[in-house]
Amino acid sequence: MIGPVAADIIGIGGSVIFIAAFAYANLSAALNKPLFNPLNLAGAALLLISLSVHFNLAAVILEIAWAIIAIAGLIGAWRARPESNA
């Protein structure tokens, strides 16, 4: 089990990743889903770790939904990738 200070640091890291992904999505000319979705998944995972110490049901539901959407986006991006002719 992690301590409350470590949970805060991990949660802040997740928040920073979310903010960076949101800024990227809004400021880039074209969204790179294979970059954007892993950032969102990582942010959600870090915040879920933090929420395991500082529990908040509403936030847990949000982060699980965020992670599921990010995984769905990754699967979609993986399926849409061009096939290599190797």
N, CA, C and O atoms as a CHARMM CRD file, in Angstrom:
* protein
*
  344
    1    1 MET  N      0.85000  -1.18500   0.00000 PROA 1      0.00000
    2    1 MET  CA     0.00000   0.00000   0.00000 PROA 1      0.00000
    3    1 MET  C      0.89000   1.24100   0.00000 PROA 1      0.00000
    4    1 MET  O      1.91100   1.29700   0.68500 PROA 1      0.00000
    5    2 ILE  N      0.48400   2.21000  -0.76900 PROA 2      0.00000
    6    2 ILE  CA     1.26100   3.44500  -0.81400 PROA 2      0.00000
    7    2 ILE  C      0.70800   4.43700   0.20000 PROA 2      0.00000
    8    2 ILE  O     -0.46100   4.38000   0.58100 PROA 2      0.00000
    9    3 GLY  N      1.56700   5.33600   0.62300 PROA 3      0.00000
   10    3 GLY  CA     1.17000   6.34000   1.59000 PROA 3      0.00000
   11    3 GLY  C      0.43400   7.50100   0.94300 PROA 3      0.00000
   12    3 GLY  O      0.40300   7.61700  -0.28200 PROA 3      0.00000
   13    4 PRO  N     -0.15900   8.36100   1.76300 PROA 4      0.00000
   14    4 PRO  CA    -0.93700   9.47500   1.23400 PROA 4      0.00000
   15    4 PRO  C     -0.11300  10.47500   0.42400 PROA 4      0.00000
   16    4 PRO  O     -0.61000  11.02300  -0.56000 PROA 4      0.00000
   17    5 VAL  N      1.12300  10.72100   0.81600 PROA 5      0.00000
   18    5 VAL  CA     1.95700  11.67300   0.06600 PROA 5      0.00000
   19    5 VAL  C      2.30700  11.09400  -1.30200 PROA 5      0.00000
   20    5 VAL  O      2.23700  11.79100  -2.31400 PROA 5      0.00000
   21    6 ALA  N      2.68100   9.81800  -1.32900 PROA 6      0.00000
   22    6 ALA  CA     2.98100   9.16900  -2.61000 PROA 6      0.00000
   23    6 ALA  C      1.74200   9.15500  -3.50000 PROA 6      0.00000
   24    6 ALA  O      1.84100   9.37200  -4.70800 PROA 6      0.00000
   25    7 ALA  N      0.57400   8.89900  -2.90500 PROA 7      0.00000
   26    7 ALA  CA    -0.67200   8.90400  -3.67700 PROA 7      0.00000
   27    7 ALA  C     -0.93400  10.27900  -4.27700 PROA 7      0.00000
   28    7 ALA  O     -1.38100  10.38600  -5.41900 PROA 7      0.00000
   29    8 ASP  N     -0.65900  11.32900  -3.51200 PROA 8      0.00000
   30    8 ASP  CA    -0.82400  12.69000  -4.03400 PROA 8      0.00000
   31    8 ASP  C      0.11900  12.94900  -5.20100 PROA 8      0.00000
   32    8 ASP  O     -0.28600  13.51700  -6.21500 PROA 8      0.00000
   33    9 ILE  N      1.36500  12.53900  -5.06300 PROA 9      0.00000
   34    9 ILE  CA     2.35300  12.75400  -6.13100 PROA 9      0.00000
   35    9 ILE  C      1.94500  11.99000  -7.38900 PROA 9      0.00000
   36    9 ILE  O      2.02400  12.52300  -8.49600 PROA 9      0.00000
   37   10 ILE  N      1.51200  10.75100  -7.21900 PROA 10     0.00000
   38   10 ILE  CA     1.06300   9.94400  -8.36000 PROA 10     0.00000
   39   10 ILE  C     -0.16100  10.58200  -9.00800 PROA 10     0.00000
   40   10 ILE  O     -0.24100  10.66100 -10.23400 PROA 10     0.00000
   41   11 GLY  N     -1.10800  11.03400  -8.20200 PROA 11     0.00000
   42   11 GLY  CA    -2.30400  11.69100  -8.72700 PROA 11     0.00000
   43   11 GLY  C     -1.98900  12.97800  -9.45900 PROA 11     0.00000
   44   11 GLY  O     -2.59100  13.27200 -10.49200 PROA 11     0.00000
   45   12 ILE  N     -1.04900  13.74800  -8.93300 PROA 12     0.00000
   46   12 ILE  CA    -0.62900  14.97800  -9.61800 PROA 12     0.00000
   47   12 ILE  C      0.01400  14.62700 -10.95200 PROA 12     0.00000
   48   12 ILE  O     -0.21100  15.31300 -11.95000 PROA 12     0.00000
   49   13 GLY  N      0.81000  13.56900 -10.97700 PROA 13     0.00000
   50   13 GLY  CA     1.40100  13.12000 -12.24300 PROA 13     0.00000
   51   13 GLY  C      0.32900  12.77600 -13.26500 PROA 13     0.00000
   52   13 GLY  O      0.44400  13.14200 -14.43500 PROA 13     0.00000
   53   14 GLY  N     -0.71700  12.07000 -12.82900 PROA 14     0.00000
   54   14 GLY  CA    -1.82300  11.75100 -13.72100 PROA 14     0.00000
   55   14 GLY  C     -2.53100  12.99500 -14.22300 PROA 14     0.00000
   56   14 GLY  O     -2.90800  13.07600 -15.39200 PROA 14     0.00000
   57   15 SER  N     -2.71100  13.96100 -13.33900 PROA 15     0.00000
   58   15 SER  CA    -3.34700  15.22300 -13.73500 PROA 15     0.00000
   59   15 SER  C     -2.50800  15.97100 -14.75700 PROA 15     0.00000
   60   15 SER  O     -3.04100  16.52800 -15.71700 PROA 15     0.00000
   61   16 VAL  N     -1.19900  15.98600 -14.55400 PROA 16     0.00000
   62   16 VAL  CA    -0.29900  16.65400 -15.50800 PROA 16     0.00000
   63   16 VAL  C     -0.39600  15.98300 -16.87600 PROA 16     0.00000
   64   16 VAL  O     -0.42500  16.66200 -17.90300 PROA 16     0.00000
   65   17 ILE  N     -0.44500  14.65900 -16.89000 PROA 17     0.00000
   66   17 ILE  CA    -0.56900  13.93800 -18.16300 PROA 17     0.00000
   67   17 ILE  C     -1.89200  14.28000 -18.83900 PROA 17     0.00000
   68   17 ILE  O     -1.92000  14.52100 -20.04600 PROA 17     0.00000
   69   18 PHE  N     -2.99700  14.30500 -18.07700 PROA 18     0.00000
   70   18 PHE  CA    -4.29300  14.68000 -18.65100 PROA 18     0.00000
   71   18 PHE  C     -4.26100  16.08500 -19.24000 PROA 18     0.00000
   72   18 PHE  O     -4.75600  16.30800 -20.34600 PROA 18     0.00000
   73   19 ILE  N     -3.68900  17.02000 -18.51500 PROA 19     0.00000
   74   19 ILE  CA    -3.61600  18.40400 -18.99100 PROA 19     0.00000
   75   19 ILE  C     -2.77500  18.48500 -20.25600 PROA 19     0.00000
   76   19 ILE  O     -3.14000  19.18500 -21.20000 PROA 19     0.00000
   77   20 ALA  N     -1.65100  17.77200 -20.28200 PROA 20     0.00000
   78   20 ALA  CA    -0.80000  17.76700 -21.47900 PROA 20     0.00000
   79   20 ALA  C     -1.54600  17.17100 -22.67000 PROA 20     0.00000
   80   20 ALA  O     -1.46500  17.70300 -23.77700 PROA 20     0.00000
   81   21 ALA  N     -2.27300  16.07400 -22.45500 PROA 21     0.00000
   82   21 ALA  CA    -3.03300  15.44800 -23.54400 PROA 21     0.00000
   83   21 ALA  C     -4.13900  16.37200 -24.03000 PROA 21     0.00000
   84   21 ALA  O     -4.37700  16.46800 -25.23400 PROA 21     0.00000
   85   22 PHE  N     -4.81100  17.04700 -23.12000 PROA 22     0.00000
   86   22 PHE  CA    -5.88400  17.97000 -23.48900 PROA 22     0.00000
   87   22 PHE  C     -5.32400  19.14900 -24.27500 PROA 22     0.00000
   88   22 PHE  O     -5.90400  19.56600 -25.27800 PROA 22     0.00000
   89   23 ALA  N     -4.20200  19.68200 -23.81900 PROA 23     0.00000
   90   23 ALA  CA    -3.56100  20.78600 -24.54600 PROA 23     0.00000
   91   23 ALA  C     -3.13800  20.32700 -25.93600 PROA 23     0.00000
   92   23 ALA  O     -3.35800  21.03300 -26.92000 PROA 23     0.00000
   93   24 TYR  N     -2.53600  19.15000 -26.01700 PROA 24     0.00000
   94   24 TYR  CA    -2.12200  18.60500 -27.31400 PROA 24     0.00000
   95   24 TYR  C     -3.32400  18.46900 -28.24600 PROA 24     0.00000
   96   24 TYR  O     -3.25600  18.86500 -29.40900 PROA 24     0.00000
   97   25 ALA  N     -4.42500  17.91000 -27.73700 PROA 25     0.00000
   98   25 ALA  CA    -5.61600  17.69400 -28.56400 PROA 25     0.00000
   99   25 ALA  C     -6.18600  19.00800 -29.07800 PROA 25     0.00000
  100   25 ALA  O     -6.72300  19.06200 -30.18500 PROA 25     0.00000
  101   26 ASN  N     -6.07400  20.05500 -28.29300 PROA 26     0.00000
  102   26 ASN  CA    -6.66100  21.33300 -28.68200 PROA 26     0.00000
  103   26 ASN  C     -5.72700  22.23300 -29.45900 PROA 26     0.00000
  104   26 ASN  O     -6.18500  23.14100 -30.15300 PROA 26     0.00000
  105   27 LEU  N     -4.43000  22.00700 -29.36300 PROA 27     0.00000
  106   27 LEU  CA    -3.47300  22.89900 -30.01700 PROA 27     0.00000
  107   27 LEU  C     -2.81300  22.29600 -31.24700 PROA 27     0.00000
  108   27 LEU  O     -2.19800  23.02300 -32.02800 PROA 27     0.00000
  109   28 SER  N     -2.92200  20.99700 -31.43600 PROA 28     0.00000
  110   28 SER  CA    -2.26800  20.37700 -32.59200 PROA 28     0.00000
  111   28 SER  C     -3.16000  20.49100 -33.82600 PROA 28     0.00000
  112   28 SER  O     -4.38500  20.55700 -33.72500 PROA 28     0.00000
  113   29 ALA  N     -2.52500  20.51300 -34.97300 PROA 29     0.00000
  114   29 ALA  CA    -3.27100  20.59900 -36.23100 PROA 29     0.00000
  115   29 ALA  C     -3.99100  19.28500 -36.52700 PROA 29     0.00000
  116   29 ALA  O     -5.09500  19.29400 -37.07200 PROA 29     0.00000
  117   30 ALA  N     -3.38700  18.17300 -36.17700 PROA 30     0.00000
  118   30 ALA  CA    -3.98900  16.85700 -36.41000 PROA 30     0.00000
  119   30 ALA  C     -3.73900  15.98300 -35.18400 PROA 30     0.00000
  120   30 ALA  O     -2.62100  15.91600 -34.67400 PROA 30     0.00000
  121   31 LEU  N     -4.77900  15.32400 -34.72400 PROA 31     0.00000
  122   31 LEU  CA    -4.67600  14.49400 -33.52800 PROA 31     0.00000
  123   31 LEU  C     -4.06600  13.13600 -33.86900 PROA 31     0.00000
  124   31 LEU  O     -4.56500  12.41700 -34.73500 PROA 31     0.00000
  125   32 ASN  N     -2.99100  12.80000 -33.18000 PROA 32     0.00000
  126   32 ASN  CA    -2.32900  11.50600 -33.32900 PROA 32     0.00000
  127   32 ASN  C     -2.90800  10.57600 -32.25900 PROA 32     0.00000
  128   32 ASN  O     -2.46200  10.59100 -31.11100 PROA 32     0.00000
  129   33 LYS  N     -3.90300   9.76800 -32.63800 PROA 33     0.00000
  130   33 LYS  CA    -4.58100   8.91100 -31.66500 PROA 33     0.00000
  131   33 LYS  C     -3.65400   7.90700 -30.99000 PROA 33     0.00000
  132   33 LYS  O     -3.83000   7.63600 -29.80200 PROA 33     0.00000
  133   34 PRO  N     -2.65800   7.33400 -31.70600 PROA 34     0.00000
  134   34 PRO  CA    -1.73600   6.42500 -31.01000 PROA 34     0.00000
  135   34 PRO  C     -0.88700   7.12500 -29.94000 PROA 34     0.00000
  136   34 PRO  O     -0.28900   6.44800 -29.10400 PROA 34     0.00000
  137   35 LEU  N     -0.82000   8.44100 -29.94500 PROA 35     0.00000
  138   35 LEU  CA    -0.15100   9.19700 -28.88300 PROA 35     0.00000
  139   35 LEU  C     -1.16100   9.65400 -27.83600 PROA 35     0.00000
  140   35 LEU  O     -0.93200   9.50600 -26.63600 PROA 35     0.00000
  141   36 PHE  N     -2.27100  10.20400 -28.29300 PROA 36     0.00000
  142   36 PHE  CA    -3.27400  10.79800 -27.41100 PROA 36     0.00000
  143   36 PHE  C     -3.90100   9.76900 -26.46400 PROA 36     0.00000
  144   36 PHE  O     -4.01200  10.02200 -25.26500 PROA 36     0.00000
  145   37 ASN  N     -4.30600   8.62600 -26.98900 PROA 37     0.00000
  146   37 ASN  CA    -4.99300   7.64000 -26.15600 PROA 37     0.00000
  147   37 ASN  C     -4.11000   7.00900 -25.08300 PROA 37     0.00000
  148   37 ASN  O     -4.58700   6.82200 -23.96400 PROA 37     0.00000
  149   38 PRO  N     -2.84600   6.67000 -25.36200 PROA 38     0.00000
  150   38 PRO  CA    -2.00400   6.17200 -24.26400 PROA 38     0.00000
  151   38 PRO  C     -1.77600   7.21900 -23.16800 PROA 38     0.00000
  152   38 PRO  O     -1.67700   6.88000 -21.98900 PROA 38     0.00000
  153   39 LEU  N     -1.69300   8.49000 -23.56500 PROA 39     0.00000
  154   39 LEU  CA    -1.56300   9.53800 -22.55200 PROA 39     0.00000
  155   39 LEU  C     -2.79000   9.55100 -21.64800 PROA 39     0.00000
  156   39 LEU  O     -2.66100   9.63100 -20.42700 PROA 39     0.00000
  157   40 ASN  N     -3.97100   9.47300 -22.23800 PROA 40     0.00000
  158   40 ASN  CA    -5.19600   9.44900 -21.44000 PROA 40     0.00000
  159   40 ASN  C     -5.27900   8.20300 -20.57100 PROA 40     0.00000
  160   40 ASN  O     -5.70900   8.27700 -19.42000 PROA 40     0.00000
  161   41 LEU  N     -4.87600   7.06900 -21.10400 PROA 41     0.00000
  162   41 LEU  CA    -4.88800   5.83300 -20.32600 PROA 41     0.00000
  163   41 LEU  C     -3.90800   5.91800 -19.15700 PROA 41     0.00000
  164   41 LEU  O     -4.22900   5.49500 -18.04600 PROA 41     0.00000
  165   42 ALA  N     -2.72700   6.45700 -19.39900 PROA 42     0.00000
  166   42 ALA  CA    -1.73700   6.60600 -18.32500 PROA 42     0.00000
  167   42 ALA  C     -2.24100   7.56100 -17.24800 PROA 42     0.00000
  168   42 ALA  O     -2.09900   7.28800 -16.05600 PROA 42     0.00000
  169   43 GLY  N     -2.82700   8.67800 -17.66700 PROA 43     0.00000
  170   43 GLY  CA    -3.37800   9.62900 -16.69800 PROA 43     0.00000
  171   43 GLY  C     -4.45900   8.98700 -15.84400 PROA 43     0.00000
  172   43 GLY  O     -4.47800   9.16300 -14.62500 PROA 43     0.00000
  173   44 ALA  N     -5.36400   8.24000 -16.48200 PROA 44     0.00000
  174   44 ALA  CA    -6.43500   7.56800 -15.74200 PROA 44     0.00000
  175   44 ALA  C     -5.86800   6.53800 -14.77200 PROA 44     0.00000
  176   44 ALA  O     -6.32500   6.43900 -13.63300 PROA 44     0.00000
  177   45 ALA  N     -4.88000   5.77500 -15.21400 PROA 45     0.00000
  178   45 ALA  CA    -4.28100   4.75600 -14.34800 PROA 45     0.00000
  179   45 ALA  C     -3.62500   5.38500 -13.12300 PROA 45     0.00000
  180   45 ALA  O     -3.78500   4.89600 -12.00400 PROA 45     0.00000
  181   46 LEU  N     -2.88700   6.47000 -13.33900 PROA 46     0.00000
  182   46 LEU  CA    -2.22800   7.12900 -12.20700 PROA 46     0.00000
  183   46 LEU  C     -3.24900   7.71300 -11.23400 PROA 46     0.00000
  184   46 LEU  O     -3.07200   7.62800 -10.01900 PROA 46     0.00000
  185   47 LEU  N     -4.30800   8.30100 -11.76400 PROA 47     0.00000
  186   47 LEU  CA    -5.33100   8.84800 -10.87600 PROA 47     0.00000
  187   47 LEU  C     -6.08200   7.74000 -10.13700 PROA 47     0.00000
  188   47 LEU  O     -6.47000   7.92400  -8.98400 PROA 47     0.00000
  189   48 LEU  N     -6.28900   6.59900 -10.78400 PROA 48     0.00000
  190   48 LEU  CA    -6.92100   5.47700 -10.07900 PROA 48     0.00000
  191   48 LEU  C     -6.04000   4.96500  -8.94400 PROA 48     0.00000
  192   48 LEU  O     -6.54500   4.58300  -7.88800 PROA 48     0.00000
  193   49 ILE  N     -4.73500   4.95800  -9.15700 PROA 49     0.00000
  194   49 ILE  CA    -3.82200   4.57500  -8.07100 PROA 49     0.00000
  195   49 ILE  C     -3.96900   5.55000  -6.91200 PROA 49     0.00000
  196   49 ILE  O     -4.06300   5.13900  -5.75600 PROA 49     0.00000
  197   50 SER  N     -3.98900   6.83600  -7.22200 PROA 50     0.00000
  198   50 SER  CA    -4.16600   7.85300  -6.18800 PROA 50     0.00000
  199   50 SER  C     -5.51000   7.68700  -5.47700 PROA 50     0.00000
  200   50 SER  O     -5.60200   7.83400  -4.25900 PROA 50     0.00000
  201   51 LEU  N     -6.54700   7.38100  -6.25400 PROA 51     0.00000
  202   51 LEU  CA    -7.88000   7.22300  -5.67400 PROA 51     0.00000
  203   51 LEU  C     -8.00600   5.97100  -4.81700 PROA 51     0.00000
  204   51 LEU  O     -8.94500   5.85600  -4.02900 PROA 51     0.00000
  205   52 SER  N     -7.07700   5.03300  -4.95900 PROA 52     0.00000
  206   52 SER  CA    -7.10700   3.86000  -4.08400 PROA 52     0.00000
  207   52 SER  C     -6.75700   4.24700  -2.64900 PROA 52     0.00000
  208   52 SER  O     -7.08900   3.52700  -1.70700 PROA 52     0.00000
  209   53 VAL  N     -6.09000   5.38200  -2.48800 PROA 53     0.00000
  210   53 VAL  CA    -5.75200   5.88600  -1.15400 PROA 53     0.00000
  211   53 VAL  C     -6.74100   6.96300  -0.72200 PROA 53     0.00000
  212   53 VAL  O     -7.22600   6.95600   0.40900 PROA 53     0.00000
  213   54 HSD  N     -7.03500   7.88500  -1.63100 PROA 54     0.00000
  214   54 HSD  CA    -7.97100   8.98700  -1.36100 PROA 54     0.00000
  215   54 HSD  C     -9.26200   8.70400  -2.13600 PROA 54     0.00000
  216   54 HSD  O     -9.52200   9.34000  -3.15700 PROA 54     0.00000
  217   55 PHE  N    -10.06600   7.75600  -1.65600 PROA 55     0.00000
  218   55 PHE  CA   -11.21700   7.26300  -2.41600 PROA 55     0.00000
  219   55 PHE  C    -12.28200   8.33300  -2.60400 PROA 55     0.00000
  220   55 PHE  O    -12.62200   9.07900  -1.68600 PROA 55     0.00000
  221   56 ASN  N    -12.79700   8.37900  -3.83800 PROA 56     0.00000
  222   56 ASN  CA   -13.91800   9.23800  -4.20300 PROA 56     0.00000
  223   56 ASN  C    -14.65600   8.49200  -5.31100 PROA 56     0.00000
  224   56 ASN  O    -14.14500   8.37900  -6.42600 PROA 56     0.00000
  225   57 LEU  N    -15.84100   7.98700  -5.02000 PROA 57     0.00000
  226   57 LEU  CA   -16.55800   7.12900  -5.96500 PROA 57     0.00000
  227   57 LEU  C    -16.79800   7.81100  -7.30900 PROA 57     0.00000
  228   57 LEU  O    -16.61000   7.19300  -8.35600 PROA 57     0.00000
  229   58 ALA  N    -17.20600   9.06400  -7.29200 PROA 58     0.00000
  230   58 ALA  CA   -17.47100   9.77200  -8.55000 PROA 58     0.00000
  231   58 ALA  C    -16.21200   9.85000  -9.40800 PROA 58     0.00000
  232   58 ALA  O    -16.27400   9.64900 -10.62100 PROA 58     0.00000
  233   59 ALA  N    -15.08500  10.13700  -8.79300 PROA 59     0.00000
  234   59 ALA  CA   -13.82400  10.22800  -9.53300 PROA 59     0.00000
  235   59 ALA  C    -13.39100   8.85700 -10.04900 PROA 59     0.00000
  236   59 ALA  O    -12.85500   8.75600 -11.15200 PROA 59     0.00000
  237   60 VAL  N    -13.61700   7.80400  -9.26600 PROA 60     0.00000
  238   60 VAL  CA   -13.26900   6.44900  -9.71600 PROA 60     0.00000
  239   60 VAL  C    -14.09300   6.08200 -10.94600 PROA 60     0.00000
  240   60 VAL  O    -13.55600   5.53800 -11.91100 PROA 60     0.00000
  241   61 ILE  N    -15.39000   6.37500 -10.91900 PROA 61     0.00000
  242   61 ILE  CA   -16.25000   6.09500 -12.07500 PROA 61     0.00000
  243   61 ILE  C    -15.75400   6.85500 -13.29600 PROA 61     0.00000
  244   61 ILE  O    -15.67200   6.28900 -14.38600 PROA 61     0.00000
  245   62 LEU  N    -15.42500   8.12300 -13.12600 PROA 62     0.00000
  246   62 LEU  CA   -14.91800   8.93900 -14.23000 PROA 62     0.00000
  247   62 LEU  C    -13.62800   8.35600 -14.79600 PROA 62     0.00000
  248   62 LEU  O    -13.48900   8.24100 -16.01400 PROA 62     0.00000
  249   63 GLU  N    -12.69200   7.99100 -13.94400 PROA 63     0.00000
  250   63 GLU  CA   -11.40000   7.48200 -14.41400 PROA 63     0.00000
  251   63 GLU  C    -11.53200   6.11700 -15.08500 PROA 63     0.00000
  252   63 GLU  O    -10.82100   5.83600 -16.05000 PROA 63     0.00000
  253   64 ILE  N    -12.42300   5.27300 -14.59200 PROA 64     0.00000
  254   64 ILE  CA   -12.64700   3.98600 -15.25500 PROA 64     0.00000
  255   64 ILE  C    -13.23800   4.21500 -16.64200 PROA 64     0.00000
  256   64 ILE  O    -12.81300   3.58500 -17.61100 PROA 64     0.00000
  257   65 ALA  N    -14.21300   5.11100 -16.73900 PROA 65     0.00000
  258   65 ALA  CA   -14.79600   5.42900 -18.04700 PROA 65     0.00000
  259   65 ALA  C    -13.74200   6.00900 -18.97600 PROA 65     0.00000
  260   65 ALA  O    -13.68700   5.65300 -20.15300 PROA 65     0.00000
  261   66 TRP  N    -12.90500   6.89900 -18.45700 PROA 66     0.00000
  262   66 TRP  CA   -11.84000   7.52200 -19.25000 PROA 66     0.00000
  263   66 TRP  C    -10.88400   6.45500 -19.77800 PROA 66     0.00000
  264   66 TRP  O    -10.47900   6.49600 -20.93900 PROA 66     0.00000
  265   67 ALA  N    -10.53000   5.50800 -18.92400 PROA 67     0.00000
  266   67 ALA  CA    -9.61600   4.43500 -19.33100 PROA 67     0.00000
  267   67 ALA  C    -10.25600   3.54200 -20.39300 PROA 67     0.00000
  268   67 ALA  O     -9.59300   3.15100 -21.35400 PROA 67     0.00000
  269   68 ILE  N    -11.53700   3.21800 -20.22500 PROA 68     0.00000
  270   68 ILE  CA   -12.22300   2.37600 -21.21400 PROA 68     0.00000
  271   68 ILE  C    -12.27600   3.07300 -22.56800 PROA 68     0.00000
  272   68 ILE  O    -12.04200   2.44500 -23.60000 PROA 68     0.00000
  273   69 ILE  N    -12.58100   4.36400 -22.56600 PROA 69     0.00000
  274   69 ILE  CA   -12.62600   5.12500 -23.82200 PROA 69     0.00000
  275   69 ILE  C    -11.24200   5.17700 -24.45700 PROA 69     0.00000
  276   69 ILE  O    -11.11800   5.03900 -25.67400 PROA 69     0.00000
  277   70 ALA  N    -10.20800   5.37300 -23.65700 PROA 70     0.00000
  278   70 ALA  CA    -8.83900   5.40500 -24.18600 PROA 70     0.00000
  279   70 ALA  C     -8.45900   4.05600 -24.78800 PROA 70     0.00000
  280   70 ALA  O     -7.82800   4.00400 -25.84400 PROA 70     0.00000
  281   71 ILE  N     -8.83800   2.97100 -24.12800 PROA 71     0.00000
  282   71 ILE  CA    -8.54700   1.63500 -24.66700 PROA 71     0.00000
  283   71 ILE  C     -9.30300   1.42500 -25.97900 PROA 71     0.00000
  284   71 ILE  O     -8.74400   0.89300 -26.93700 PROA 71     0.00000
  285   72 ALA  N    -10.56500   1.83700 -26.02600 PROA 72     0.00000
  286   72 ALA  CA   -11.34000   1.72100 -27.26800 PROA 72     0.00000
  287   72 ALA  C    -10.69100   2.54000 -28.38200 PROA 72     0.00000
  288   72 ALA  O    -10.63700   2.09700 -29.52900 PROA 72     0.00000
  289   73 GLY  N    -10.20000   3.73100 -28.04700 PROA 73     0.00000
  290   73 GLY  CA    -9.50600   4.55400 -29.03900 PROA 73     0.00000
  291   73 GLY  C     -8.22400   3.90900 -29.52900 PROA 73     0.00000
  292   73 GLY  O     -7.90400   3.98100 -30.71500 PROA 73     0.00000
  293   74 LEU  N     -7.48900   3.28000 -28.62600 PROA 74     0.00000
  294   74 LEU  CA    -6.26600   2.57300 -29.02000 PROA 74     0.00000
  295   74 LEU  C     -6.58000   1.40000 -29.94100 PROA 74     0.00000
  296   74 LEU  O     -5.88400   1.17600 -30.93100 PROA 74     0.00000
  297   75 ILE  N     -7.61800   0.66100 -29.61400 PROA 75     0.00000
  298   75 ILE  CA    -8.01100  -0.46700 -30.46700 PROA 75     0.00000
  299   75 ILE  C     -8.41700   0.03900 -31.84500 PROA 75     0.00000
  300   75 ILE  O     -8.03300  -0.54000 -32.86100 PROA 75     0.00000
  301   76 GLY  N     -9.19700   1.12200 -31.88100 PROA 76     0.00000
  302   76 GLY  CA    -9.59700   1.69900 -33.16200 PROA 76     0.00000
  303   76 GLY  C     -8.41400   2.18600 -33.97200 PROA 76     0.00000
  304   76 GLY  O     -8.36100   1.97700 -35.18300 PROA 76     0.00000
  305   77 ALA  N     -7.46200   2.83800 -33.31300 PROA 77     0.00000
  306   77 ALA  CA    -6.26400   3.31800 -34.01100 PROA 77     0.00000
  307   77 ALA  C     -5.42600   2.14500 -34.50400 PROA 77     0.00000
  308   77 ALA  O     -4.85800   2.20100 -35.59500 PROA 77     0.00000
  309   78 TRP  N     -5.34500   1.08500 -33.70900 PROA 78     0.00000
  310   78 TRP  CA    -4.57700  -0.09400 -34.10800 PROA 78     0.00000
  311   78 TRP  C     -5.21800  -0.75800 -35.32200 PROA 78     0.00000
  312   78 TRP  O     -4.51900  -1.17300 -36.24600 PROA 78     0.00000
  313   79 ARG  N     -6.54200  -0.85900 -35.32200 PROA 79     0.00000
  314   79 ARG  CA    -7.24300  -1.47600 -36.45400 PROA 79     0.00000
  315   79 ARG  C     -7.16900  -0.62600 -37.71700 PROA 79     0.00000
  316   79 ARG  O     -7.19500  -1.16100 -38.82500 PROA 79     0.00000
  317   80 ALA  N     -7.07600   0.69200 -37.56100 PROA 80     0.00000
  318   80 ALA  CA    -7.06100   1.59900 -38.71100 PROA 80     0.00000
  319   80 ALA  C     -5.66600   1.80600 -39.29000 PROA 80     0.00000
  320   80 ALA  O     -5.52000   2.44800 -40.33000 PROA 80     0.00000
  321   81 ARG  N     -4.63500   1.26600 -38.62800 PROA 81     0.00000
  322   81 ARG  CA    -3.27300   1.49100 -39.11200 PROA 81     0.00000
  323   81 ARG  C     -3.08700   0.82800 -40.46900 PROA 81     0.00000
  324   81 ARG  O     -3.69100  -0.21000 -40.74200 PROA 81     0.00000
  325   82 PRO  N     -2.26300   1.41600 -41.31200 PROA 82     0.00000
  326   82 PRO  CA    -2.01600   0.80100 -42.62200 PROA 82     0.00000
  327   82 PRO  C     -1.25000  -0.51300 -42.46200 PROA 82     0.00000
  328   82 PRO  O     -0.37100  -0.63400 -41.60900 PROA 82     0.00000
  329   83 GLU  N     -1.59500  -1.47600 -43.28500 PROA 83     0.00000
  330   83 GLU  CA    -0.89600  -2.76200 -43.24500 PROA 83     0.00000
  331   83 GLU  C      0.45600  -2.62700 -43.91400 PROA 83     0.00000
  332   83 GLU  O      0.59000  -1.97800 -44.95200 PROA 83     0.00000
  333   84 SER  N      1.46200  -3.25200 -43.30400 PROA 84     0.00000
  334   84 SER  CA     2.79600  -3.22500 -43.91200 PROA 84     0.00000
  335   84 SER  C      2.89300  -4.33800 -44.94500 PROA 84     0.00000
  336   84 SER  O      2.24400  -5.37700 -44.81900 PROA 84     0.00000
  337   85 ASN  N      3.70000  -4.11200 -45.95400 PROA 85     0.00000
  338   85 ASN  CA     3.88700  -5.09500 -47.02500 PROA 85     0.00000
  339   85 ASN  C      5.17000  -5.88600 -46.83500 PROA 85     0.00000
  340   85 ASN  O      5.81800  -6.26500 -47.81000 PROA 85     0.00000
  341   86 ALA  N      5.53900  -6.13500 -45.58800 PROA 86     0.00000
  342   86 ALA  CA     6.78800  -6.84700 -45.30900 PROA 86     0.00000
  343   86 ALA  C      6.64100  -8.32700 -45.45200 PROA 86     0.00000
  344   86 ALA  O      7.60500  -9.06500 -45.25000 PROA 86     0.00000
